[in-house]
């Protein structure tokens, strides 16, 4: 598979996950929850902001947002370790995958 095909496929996967995330309601039971001291609503909003910026810049992610997303992946690993409800697991697994893919995507912007 060519690099262009992999890049296109990568971008399409992120776009699909992003739309799924936008369509999914935040797990109501977790509003205001802070497992392990992690503010879950803020974590969700941080990932969303970074991914939104990436999508609006044609798939480019600046170095700072890339670092932020990598930190979010680590926080999401902690959240997932303490999550047991199926819908919540699905929500945060998708968010983690989205953050991981977006932080490891194509060309980086320096802006």
Phi and psi in radians as a Rosetta constraint file:
Dihedral C 1 N 2 CA 2 C 2 CIRCULARHARMONIC -1.307 0.35
Dihedral N 2 CA 2 C 2 N 3 CIRCULARHARMONIC 2.798 0.35
Dihedral C 2 N 3 CA 3 C 3 CIRCULARHARMONIC -1.053 0.35
Dihedral N 3 CA 3 C 3 N 4 CIRCULARHARMONIC -0.685 0.35
Dihedral C 3 N 4 CA 4 C 4 CIRCULARHARMONIC -1.095 0.35
Dihedral N 4 CA 4 C 4 N 5 CIRCULARHARMONIC -0.751 0.35
Dihedral C 4 N 5 CA 5 C 5 CIRCULARHARMONIC -1.111 0.35
Dihedral N 5 CA 5 C 5 N 6 CIRCULARHARMONIC -0.751 0.35
Dihedral C 5 N 6 CA 6 C 6 CIRCULARHARMONIC -1.107 0.35
Dihedral N 6 CA 6 C 6 N 7 CIRCULARHARMONIC -0.738 0.35
Dihedral C 6 N 7 CA 7 C 7 CIRCULARHARMONIC -1.118 0.35
Dihedral N 7 CA 7 C 7 N 8 CIRCULARHARMONIC -0.758 0.35
Dihedral C 7 N 8 CA 8 C 8 CIRCULARHARMONIC -1.109 0.35
Dihedral N 8 CA 8 C 8 N 9 CIRCULARHARMONIC -0.757 0.35
Dihedral C 8 N 9 CA 9 C 9 CIRCULARHARMONIC -1.112 0.35
Dihedral N 9 CA 9 C 9 N 10 CIRCULARHARMONIC -0.731 0.35
Dihedral C 9 N 10 CA 10 C 10 CIRCULARHARMONIC -1.053 0.35
Dihedral N 10 CA 10 C 10 N 11 CIRCULARHARMONIC -0.834 0.35
Dihedral C 10 N 11 CA 11 C 11 CIRCULARHARMONIC -1.105 0.35
Dihedral N 11 CA 11 C 11 N 12 CIRCULARHARMONIC -0.670 0.35
Dihedral C 11 N 12 CA 12 C 12 CIRCULARHARMONIC -1.169 0.35
Dihedral N 12 CA 12 C 12 N 13 CIRCULARHARMONIC -0.672 0.35
Dihedral C 12 N 13 CA 13 C 13 CIRCULARHARMONIC -1.114 0.35
Dihedral N 13 CA 13 C 13 N 14 CIRCULARHARMONIC -0.788 0.35
Dihedral C 13 N 14 CA 14 C 14 CIRCULARHARMONIC -1.089 0.35
Dihedral N 14 CA 14 C 14 N 15 CIRCULARHARMONIC -0.771 0.35
Dihedral C 14 N 15 CA 15 C 15 CIRCULARHARMONIC -1.059 0.35
Dihedral N 15 CA 15 C 15 N 16 CIRCULARHARMONIC -0.717 0.35
Dihedral C 15 N 16 CA 16 C 16 CIRCULARHARMONIC -1.154 0.35
Dihedral N 16 CA 16 C 16 N 17 CIRCULARHARMONIC -0.829 0.35
Dihedral C 16 N 17 CA 17 C 17 CIRCULARHARMONIC -1.095 0.35
Dihedral N 17 CA 17 C 17 N 18 CIRCULARHARMONIC -0.682 0.35
Dihedral C 17 N 18 CA 18 C 18 CIRCULARHARMONIC -1.074 0.35
Dihedral N 18 CA 18 C 18 N 19 CIRCULARHARMONIC -0.786 0.35
Dihedral C 18 N 19 CA 19 C 19 CIRCULARHARMONIC -1.127 0.35
Dihedral N 19 CA 19 C 19 N 20 CIRCULARHARMONIC -0.726 0.35
Dihedral C 19 N 20 CA 20 C 20 CIRCULARHARMONIC -1.037 0.35
Dihedral N 20 CA 20 C 20 N 21 CIRCULARHARMONIC -0.724 0.35
Dihedral C 20 N 21 CA 21 C 21 CIRCULARHARMONIC -1.137 0.35
Dihedral N 21 CA 21 C 21 N 22 CIRCULARHARMONIC -0.768 0.35
Dihedral C 21 N 22 CA 22 C 22 CIRCULARHARMONIC -1.079 0.35
Dihedral N 22 CA 22 C 22 N 23 CIRCULARHARMONIC -0.568 0.35
Dihedral C 22 N 23 CA 23 C 23 CIRCULARHARMONIC -1.449 0.35
Dihedral N 23 CA 23 C 23 N 24 CIRCULARHARMONIC -0.283 0.35
Dihedral C 23 N 24 CA 24 C 24 CIRCULARHARMONIC -1.557 0.35
Dihedral N 24 CA 24 C 24 N 25 CIRCULARHARMONIC 2.345 0.35
Dihedral C 24 N 25 CA 25 C 25 CIRCULARHARMONIC -1.286 0.35
Dihedral N 25 CA 25 C 25 N 26 CIRCULARHARMONIC 2.538 0.35
Dihedral C 25 N 26 CA 26 C 26 CIRCULARHARMONIC -1.180 0.35
Dihedral N 26 CA 26 C 26 N 27 CIRCULARHARMONIC 2.397 0.35
Dihedral C 26 N 27 CA 27 C 27 CIRCULARHARMONIC -1.016 0.35
Dihedral N 27 CA 27 C 27 N 28 CIRCULARHARMONIC 1.952 0.35
Dihedral C 27 N 28 CA 28 C 28 CIRCULARHARMONIC -0.981 0.35
Dihedral N 28 CA 28 C 28 N 29 CIRCULARHARMONIC -0.676 0.35
Dihedral C 28 N 29 CA 29 C 29 CIRCULARHARMONIC -1.108 0.35
Dihedral N 29 CA 29 C 29 N 30 CIRCULARHARMONIC -0.381 0.35
Dihedral C 29 N 30 CA 30 C 30 CIRCULARHARMONIC -1.706 0.35
Dihedral N 30 CA 30 C 30 N 31 CIRCULARHARMONIC 0.006 0.35
Dihedral C 30 N 31 CA 31 C 31 CIRCULARHARMONIC -1.082 0.35
Dihedral N 31 CA 31 C 31 N 32 CIRCULARHARMONIC 2.167 0.35
Dihedral C 31 N 32 CA 32 C 32 CIRCULARHARMONIC 1.481 0.35
Dihedral N 32 CA 32 C 32 N 33 CIRCULARHARMONIC -0.063 0.35
Dihedral C 32 N 33 CA 33 C 33 CIRCULARHARMONIC -1.310 0.35
Dihedral N 33 CA 33 C 33 N 34 CIRCULARHARMONIC 2.549 0.35
Dihedral C 33 N 34 CA 34 C 34 CIRCULARHARMONIC -2.408 0.35
Dihedral N 34 CA 34 C 34 N 35 CIRCULARHARMONIC 1.179 0.35
Dihedral C 34 N 35 CA 35 C 35 CIRCULARHARMONIC -1.123 0.35
Dihedral N 35 CA 35 C 35 N 36 CIRCULARHARMONIC 2.277 0.35
Dihedral C 35 N 36 CA 36 C 36 CIRCULARHARMONIC 1.086 0.35
Dihedral N 36 CA 36 C 36 N 37 CIRCULARHARMONIC 0.390 0.35
Dihedral C 36 N 37 CA 37 C 37 CIRCULARHARMONIC 1.397 0.35
Dihedral N 37 CA 37 C 37 N 38 CIRCULARHARMONIC 0.166 0.35
Dihedral C 37 N 38 CA 38 C 38 CIRCULARHARMONIC -1.693 0.35
Dihedral N 38 CA 38 C 38 N 39 CIRCULARHARMONIC 2.059 0.35
Dihedral C 38 N 39 CA 39 C 39 CIRCULARHARMONIC -1.289 0.35
Dihedral N 39 CA 39 C 39 N 40 CIRCULARHARMONIC 1.857 0.35
Dihedral C 39 N 40 CA 40 C 40 CIRCULARHARMONIC -1.168 0.35
Dihedral N 40 CA 40 C 40 N 41 CIRCULARHARMONIC -0.670 0.35
Dihedral C 40 N 41 CA 41 C 41 CIRCULARHARMONIC -1.119 0.35
Dihedral N 41 CA 41 C 41 N 42 CIRCULARHARMONIC -0.755 0.35
Dihedral C 41 N 42 CA 42 C 42 CIRCULARHARMONIC -1.136 0.35
Dihedral N 42 CA 42 C 42 N 43 CIRCULARHARMONIC -0.704 0.35
Dihedral C 42 N 43 CA 43 C 43 CIRCULARHARMONIC -1.054 0.35
Dihedral N 43 CA 43 C 43 N 44 CIRCULARHARMONIC -0.808 0.35
Dihedral C 43 N 44 CA 44 C 44 CIRCULARHARMONIC -1.058 0.35
Dihedral N 44 CA 44 C 44 N 45 CIRCULARHARMONIC -0.794 0.35
Dihedral C 44 N 45 CA 45 C 45 CIRCULARHARMONIC -1.157 0.35
Dihedral N 45 CA 45 C 45 N 46 CIRCULARHARMONIC -0.625 0.35
Dihedral C 45 N 46 CA 46 C 46 CIRCULARHARMONIC -1.136 0.35
Dihedral N 46 CA 46 C 46 N 47 CIRCULARHARMONIC -0.827 0.35
Dihedral C 46 N 47 CA 47 C 47 CIRCULARHARMONIC -1.069 0.35
Dihedral N 47 CA 47 C 47 N 48 CIRCULARHARMONIC -0.800 0.35
Dihedral C 47 N 48 CA 48 C 48 CIRCULARHARMONIC -1.033 0.35
Dihedral N 48 CA 48 C 48 N 49 CIRCULARHARMONIC -0.746 0.35
Dihedral C 48 N 49 CA 49 C 49 CIRCULARHARMONIC -1.102 0.35
Dihedral N 49 CA 49 C 49 N 50 CIRCULARHARMONIC -0.746 0.35
Dihedral C 49 N 50 CA 50 C 50 CIRCULARHARMONIC -1.184 0.35
Dihedral N 50 CA 50 C 50 N 51 CIRCULARHARMONIC -0.759 0.35
Dihedral C 50 N 51 CA 51 C 51 CIRCULARHARMONIC -1.171 0.35
Dihedral N 51 CA 51 C 51 N 52 CIRCULARHARMONIC -0.710 0.35
Dihedral C 51 N 52 CA 52 C 52 CIRCULARHARMONIC -1.040 0.35
Dihedral N 52 CA 52 C 52 N 53 CIRCULARHARMONIC -0.777 0.35
Dihedral C 52 N 53 CA 53 C 53 CIRCULARHARMONIC -1.069 0.35
Dihedral N 53 CA 53 C 53 N 54 CIRCULARHARMONIC -0.743 0.35
Dihedral C 53 N 54 CA 54 C 54 CIRCULARHARMONIC -1.045 0.35
Dihedral N 54 CA 54 C 54 N 55 CIRCULARHARMONIC -0.823 0.35
Dihedral C 54 N 55 CA 55 C 55 CIRCULARHARMONIC -1.139 0.35
Dihedral N 55 CA 55 C 55 N 56 CIRCULARHARMONIC -0.655 0.35
Dihedral C 55 N 56 CA 56 C 56 CIRCULARHARMONIC -1.277 0.35
Dihedral N 56 CA 56 C 56 N 57 CIRCULARHARMONIC -0.290 0.35
Dihedral C 56 N 57 CA 57 C 57 CIRCULARHARMONIC -1.854 0.35
Dihedral N 57 CA 57 C 57 N 58 CIRCULARHARMONIC 0.460 0.35
Dihedral C 57 N 58 CA 58 C 58 CIRCULARHARMONIC 1.158 0.35
Dihedral N 58 CA 58 C 58 N 59 CIRCULARHARMONIC 0.506 0.35
Dihedral C 58 N 59 CA 59 C 59 CIRCULARHARMONIC 1.656 0.35
Dihedral N 59 CA 59 C 59 N 60 CIRCULARHARMONIC 0.056 0.35
Dihedral C 59 N 60 CA 60 C 60 CIRCULARHARMONIC -1.633 0.35
Dihedral N 60 CA 60 C 60 N 61 CIRCULARHARMONIC 2.529 0.35
Dihedral C 60 N 61 CA 61 C 61 CIRCULARHARMONIC -2.311 0.35
Dihedral N 61 CA 61 C 61 N 62 CIRCULARHARMONIC 2.222 0.35
Dihedral C 61 N 62 CA 62 C 62 CIRCULARHARMONIC -1.251 0.35
Dihedral N 62 CA 62 C 62 N 63 CIRCULARHARMONIC 2.824 0.35
Dihedral C 62 N 63 CA 63 C 63 CIRCULARHARMONIC -1.040 0.35
Dihedral N 63 CA 63 C 63 N 64 CIRCULARHARMONIC -0.691 0.35
Dihedral C 63 N 64 CA 64 C 64 CIRCULARHARMONIC -1.160 0.35
Dihedral N 64 CA 64 C 64 N 65 CIRCULARHARMONIC -0.789 0.35
Dihedral C 64 N 65 CA 65 C 65 CIRCULARHARMONIC -1.175 0.35
Dihedral N 65 CA 65 C 65 N 66 CIRCULARHARMONIC -0.585 0.35
Dihedral C 65 N 66 CA 66 C 66 CIRCULARHARMONIC -1.067 0.35
Dihedral N 66 CA 66 C 66 N 67 CIRCULARHARMONIC -0.783 0.35
Dihedral C 66 N 67 CA 67 C 67 CIRCULARHARMONIC -1.113 0.35
Dihedral N 67 CA 67 C 67 N 68 CIRCULARHARMONIC -0.765 0.35
Dihedral C 67 N 68 CA 68 C 68 CIRCULARHARMONIC -1.043 0.35
Dihedral N 68 CA 68 C 68 N 69 CIRCULARHARMONIC -0.775 0.35
Dihedral C 68 N 69 CA 69 C 69 CIRCULARHARMONIC -1.111 0.35
Dihedral N 69 CA 69 C 69 N 70 CIRCULARHARMONIC -0.692 0.35
Dihedral C 69 N 70 CA 70 C 70 CIRCULARHARMONIC -1.081 0.35
Dihedral N 70 CA 70 C 70 N 71 CIRCULARHARMONIC -0.695 0.35
Dihedral C 70 N 71 CA 71 C 71 CIRCULARHARMONIC -1.118 0.35
Dihedral N 71 CA 71 C 71 N 72 CIRCULARHARMONIC -0.681 0.35
Dihedral C 71 N 72 CA 72 C 72 CIRCULARHARMONIC -1.112 0.35
Dihedral N 72 CA 72 C 72 N 73 CIRCULARHARMONIC -0.653 0.35
Dihedral C 72 N 73 CA 73 C 73 CIRCULARHARMONIC -1.034 0.35
Dihedral N 73 CA 73 C 73 N 74 CIRCULARHARMONIC -0.770 0.35
Dihedral C 73 N 74 CA 74 C 74 CIRCULARHARMONIC -1.096 0.35
Dihedral N 74 CA 74 C 74 N 75 CIRCULARHARMONIC -0.742 0.35
Dihedral C 74 N 75 CA 75 C 75 CIRCULARHARMONIC -1.135 0.35
Dihedral N 75 CA 75 C 75 N 76 CIRCULARHARMONIC -0.701 0.35
Dihedral C 75 N 76 CA 76 C 76 CIRCULARHARMONIC -1.129 0.35
Dihedral N 76 CA 76 C 76 N 77 CIRCULARHARMONIC -0.576 0.35
Dihedral C 76 N 77 CA 77 C 77 CIRCULARHARMONIC -1.048 0.35
Dihedral N 77 CA 77 C 77 N 78 CIRCULARHARMONIC -0.720 0.35
Dihedral C 77 N 78 CA 78 C 78 CIRCULARHARMONIC -1.166 0.35
Dihedral N 78 CA 78 C 78 N 79 CIRCULARHARMONIC -0.758 0.35
Dihedral C 78 N 79 CA 79 C 79 CIRCULARHARMONIC -1.064 0.35
Dihedral N 79 CA 79 C 79 N 80 CIRCULARHARMONIC -0.797 0.35
Dihedral C 79 N 80 CA 80 C 80 CIRCULARHARMONIC -1.109 0.35
Dihedral N 80 CA 80 C 80 N 81 CIRCULARHARMONIC -0.581 0.35
Dihedral C 80 N 81 CA 81 C 81 CIRCULARHARMONIC -1.120 0.35
Dihedral N 81 CA 81 C 81 N 82 CIRCULARHARMONIC -0.429 0.35
Dihedral C 81 N 82 CA 82 C 82 CIRCULARHARMONIC -1.904 0.35
Dihedral N 82 CA 82 C 82 N 83 CIRCULARHARMONIC 0.166 0.35
Dihedral C 82 N 83 CA 83 C 83 CIRCULARHARMONIC -1.794 0.35
Dihedral N 83 CA 83 C 83 N 84 CIRCULARHARMONIC 2.324 0.35
Dihedral C 83 N 84 CA 84 C 84 CIRCULARHARMONIC -2.158 0.35
Dihedral N 84 CA 84 C 84 N 85 CIRCULARHARMONIC -0.389 0.35
Dihedral C 84 N 85 CA 85 C 85 CIRCULARHARMONIC -1.316 0.35
Dihedral N 85 CA 85 C 85 N 86 CIRCULARHARMONIC 2.351 0.35
Dihedral C 85 N 86 CA 86 C 86 CIRCULARHARMONIC -1.006 0.35
Dihedral N 86 CA 86 C 86 N 87 CIRCULARHARMONIC -0.826 0.35
Dihedral C 86 N 87 CA 87 C 87 CIRCULARHARMONIC -1.140 0.35
Dihedral N 87 CA 87 C 87 N 88 CIRCULARHARMONIC -0.683 0.35
Dihedral C 87 N 88 CA 88 C 88 CIRCULARHARMONIC -1.160 0.35
Dihedral N 88 CA 88 C 88 N 89 CIRCULARHARMONIC -0.733 0.35
Dihedral C 88 N 89 CA 89 C 89 CIRCULARHARMONIC -1.048 0.35
Dihedral N 89 CA 89 C 89 N 90 CIRCULARHARMONIC -0.791 0.35
Dihedral C 89 N 90 CA 90 C 90 CIRCULARHARMONIC -1.056 0.35
Dihedral N 90 CA 90 C 90 N 91 CIRCULARHARMONIC -0.774 0.35
Dihedral C 90 N 91 CA 91 C 91 CIRCULARHARMONIC -1.072 0.35
Dihedral N 91 CA 91 C 91 N 92 CIRCULARHARMONIC -0.872 0.35
Dihedral C 91 N 92 CA 92 C 92 CIRCULARHARMONIC -1.370 0.35
Dihedral N 92 CA 92 C 92 N 93 CIRCULARHARMONIC -0.470 0.35
Dihedral C 92 N 93 CA 93 C 93 CIRCULARHARMONIC -1.146 0.35
Dihedral N 93 CA 93 C 93 N 94 CIRCULARHARMONIC -0.746 0.35
Dihedral C 93 N 94 CA 94 C 94 CIRCULARHARMONIC -1.104 0.35
Dihedral N 94 CA 94 C 94 N 95 CIRCULARHARMONIC -0.783 0.35
Dihedral C 94 N 95 CA 95 C 95 CIRCULARHARMONIC -1.079 0.35
Dihedral N 95 CA 95 C 95 N 96 CIRCULARHARMONIC -0.698 0.35
Dihedral C 95 N 96 CA 96 C 96 CIRCULARHARMONIC -1.136 0.35
Dihedral N 96 CA 96 C 96 N 97 CIRCULARHARMONIC -0.793 0.35
Dihedral C 96 N 97 CA 97 C 97 CIRCULARHARMONIC -1.083 0.35
Dihedral N 97 CA 97 C 97 N 98 CIRCULARHARMONIC -0.731 0.35
Dihedral C 97 N 98 CA 98 C 98 CIRCULARHARMONIC -1.067 0.35
Dihedral N 98 CA 98 C 98 N 99 CIRCULARHARMONIC -0.816 0.35
Dihedral C 98 N 99 CA 99 C 99 CIRCULARHARMONIC -1.104 0.35
Dihedral N 99 CA 99 C 99 N 100 CIRCULARHARMONIC -0.755 0.35
Dihedral C 99 N 100 CA 100 C 100 CIRCULARHARMONIC -1.141 0.35
Dihedral N 100 CA 100 C 100 N 101 CIRCULARHARMONIC -0.795 0.35
Dihedral C 100 N 101 CA 101 C 101 CIRCULARHARMONIC -1.150 0.35
Dihedral N 101 CA 101 C 101 N 102 CIRCULARHARMONIC -0.730 0.35
Dihedral C 101 N 102 CA 102 C 102 CIRCULARHARMONIC -1.184 0.35
Dihedral N 102 CA 102 C 102 N 103 CIRCULARHARMONIC -0.553 0.35
Dihedral C 102 N 103 CA 103 C 103 CIRCULARHARMONIC -1.406 0.35
Dihedral N 103 CA 103 C 103 N 104 CIRCULARHARMONIC -0.134 0.35
Dihedral C 103 N 104 CA 104 C 104 CIRCULARHARMONIC -2.144 0.35
Dihedral N 104 CA 104 C 104 N 105 CIRCULARHARMONIC 0.715 0.35
Dihedral C 104 N 105 CA 105 C 105 CIRCULARHARMONIC -1.985 0.35
Dihedral N 105 CA 105 C 105 N 106 CIRCULARHARMONIC 2.384 0.35
Dihedral C 105 N 106 CA 106 C 106 CIRCULARHARMONIC 0.415 0.35
Dihedral N 106 CA 106 C 106 N 107 CIRCULARHARMONIC -2.609 0.35
Dihedral C 106 N 107 CA 107 C 107 CIRCULARHARMONIC -1.184 0.35
Dihedral N 107 CA 107 C 107 N 108 CIRCULARHARMONIC 2.586 0.35
Dihedral C 107 N 108 CA 108 C 108 CIRCULARHARMONIC -1.793 0.35
Dihedral N 108 CA 108 C 108 N 109 CIRCULARHARMONIC 2.460 0.35
Dihedral C 108 N 109 CA 109 C 109 CIRCULARHARMONIC -1.557 0.35
Dihedral N 109 CA 109 C 109 N 110 CIRCULARHARMONIC 2.599 0.35
Dihedral C 109 N 110 CA 110 C 110 CIRCULARHARMONIC -1.770 0.35
Dihedral N 110 CA 110 C 110 N 111 CIRCULARHARMONIC 0.077 0.35
